[in-house]
Amino acid sequence: MNLLVNIDVDDLDRAVRFYTAAFGLTVGRRFGADGVELVGASSPIYLLSKAAGSRASPASPQVRDYARHWTPVHLDVVVTDIEDAVARAVAAGATLEQPARSSRWGKLALMADPFGHGFCLVEFVGRGYDEIATP
């Protein structure tokens, strides 16, 4: 199985600037005015231009809203230096919602991108999640 990550945005150029600056990704392919492939992560990330207020799907009454919103699916970005990664993401336009907290398995900072999508920065320590895994 291969995983592709798709992120809806209302300003494609702004999104490319944010994701390349915040995470060191590079542009792979462009798909006209409506999409850009970013490479450099474990899976390709596709930024898709979708207007605010447009329907999420033909069968859904929900419309896209790029204010801060919650969704049960989000990205965790694994980094080697969480303080540096937080600073770089904030400088690129992210919002720090909860500073990095330490636990047995590592550090976690709660963030949001400029399009209202939540994400976490994760720095593993020791054995990472194996520190808390149960048999």
PAVEXLUM-976259 format. One record per residue: z, y, x of N, C-alpha, C in turn. Coordinates in steps of 0.02 Angstrom, whole numbers, plus 50000, padded with zeros to 5 digits. Layout:
// PAVEXLUM-976259
ZYXZYXZYX;...
//
This chain:
// PAVEXLUM-976259
500004994150042500005000050000500005006250044;499605011050026499605017550059499865022750010;500235027550035500505032749993500165039350009;499945042849958499675049549964500145054249928;500285059949956500725064849925500295070549899;500375072249835500005077749805500505082949782;500375089249800500825094749782500405100149747;500575101449684500235106849647500505113549670;500055118349680500235125149700499795130049662;500025136149655499615141149621499255145849669;499365145049734499035149149784498915144649845;498305142049849498145137149900498215139849971;497975145849984498025148750051498755149650071;499155152150025499875153050040500205146350054;500015141250016500305134550026500115131750094;499495132550114499285130250180499685133750234;499765140250228500165143950278500875141450280;501175140350221501875137950219501935131050250;501565126150226501655119250248501455118250322;500975121950347500805121250418501335124550461;501595130350441502105133750481502775130250476;502965128050417503625124950407503685118150439;503155114150437503195107150458502725105250515;502345109950540501895108350596501305104050576;501135103950512500555100150489499915103850505;499365100350505498715103550517498245101850460;497755106150451497255105050398496785099450420;496705094550377496225089150388495555091150357;495495089750293494885091450257495025096550203;494505100150184494545104850127494095102050072;494305103150011493935100749953493755106749909;493285110749933493085116749898493675121549893;493715125049837494245129949826494865126849795;494855120249781495395117249741495845112549778;495725111049842496155106349875496095106549951;496655104949983496675104550056497095098550075;496845094750123497215089050150497585091450213;498235089950215498635091350274498805084750308;498745084650374498895078650412499425080250464;499745074950488500265075550538500925072650514;500965070650452501545067150425501385059750421;501865055750399501745048550393501245046850338;501145051450291500645050850239500275057450233;499635057250216499285063650206499585067350145;499585073850150499825078150096499235082150070;499135081850005498585085549973498875091249933;498685097349951498865103249913498315104349862;498515104649798498025105149743498135111649706;497615115649700497655122049665497665120849590;498225122549558498315121849486498645128149460;498335131449414498585137849389499255137049353;499685141949362500305142249323500115142549250;500485138849209500345138749137499835133549116;499495130349164499025125049146499405118749128;499115114549086499445108449064499505103449122;500075100149124500195095149175499725089149166;499575087349104499085082149088498845083449016;498275080748997498015081948930498495079648875;498895074448889499335071648838500035074948838;500165079248886500835082048893500865089248868;501405090848832501485097948812501735102248869;501965099148924502225102948981501675106849016;501855112749039501405116749079501715117949147;501285119349195501515120549263501895127149267;502455126949302502875132849311503095132749384;502945138049421503105138149492503745141949509;504145143349458504825145649471505225139549494;505805140449522506205134649545506315129949487;506155123649497506215118649444506485112149475;506735107849432506995101449454506515096049432;506435091049475506045085149458506405079149490;506365073349459506705067649488506355064949551;505785067549569505435065449629505385071449676;505585070449738505525075949786505385072949855;505215077249902505085075049970505705075750013;505825070850056506305071350110505905071650174;506015076850213505665077650276506155075950332;506015070650369506455068450423506285072450486;506805075450515506735079750573507215077450628;507095079750689507535077950744508065083150758;507965089350734508455094750744508475098750679;508975097450637508985100350570509075107950572;509465110450618509565117750621508905121250637;508535118650685507885121450702507395120750643;507395115050610506945113850553507105118550495;507745119650481507935124350428507695131350445;507805133450506507595140150527506835140950521;506465135950543505735136250539505495136450467;505795132250424505595132150353505755138750318;506345141550331506535147950301506065153450326;505915153550390505455158550417504765158050385;504575152050365503915150950334503915152750260;504525153650230504555155550159504975151050116;505285145850143505715141450104506375144950087;506705142350037507375144550018507875139150037;508395141150073508935136450089509425136550030;509485130849996509915130449937510595127649953;510635123550005511275120950029511215119750103;511625123050144511585121950216511695114550233;511475112750292511545105850315512265103550313;512365097750284513015094450282512965087950320;513495086250354513505080050394513835074450355;513595068350368513905062350340513845056950393;514065050950378514045045450427513335043850449;512855044550405512175042650421511745048250449;511975054650440511575060150466511745066750433;511255071250434511335077950406510795079050353;510975083050302510515084350246510565091650226;509995095050221509965101950196509515101950135;509735105350082509335105950020508935112350023;508285111850009507815117350016507365117749955;506995123149950506455123849900505865127349934;505265125149919504675128449946504515134749905;504035138749925503885144849888503595143649818;503465137449800503165135749736503655132449689;504305132749706504825130149664504975122749672;504625119349717504735112249728505315111149775;505805107149755506355105549798506165100349850;506465100849909506395095749961507025095750002;507125090450039507705089950084507465089150155;507845092150200507755090750271508295085750290;508105080450326508555075050344508525073850419;509105073750450509155071850521509605065750525;509325060150544509725054050550510135054150614;510735051150612511145050150671511355042750673;511545040550732511745033550738511205028850713;511385024550666510905019750638510595022250573;510665028850559510365031650498510665028450436;510255027050387510495024150324510835017350334;510685013950390511035007650402511785008650410;512005014650426512725016150430513075015050363;512705015650308513025015150241512725009450199;512245005850227511925000450189512424994950173;512364992150114512804986650094512414980150093;512764974450105512404968050107512144966050039;
//
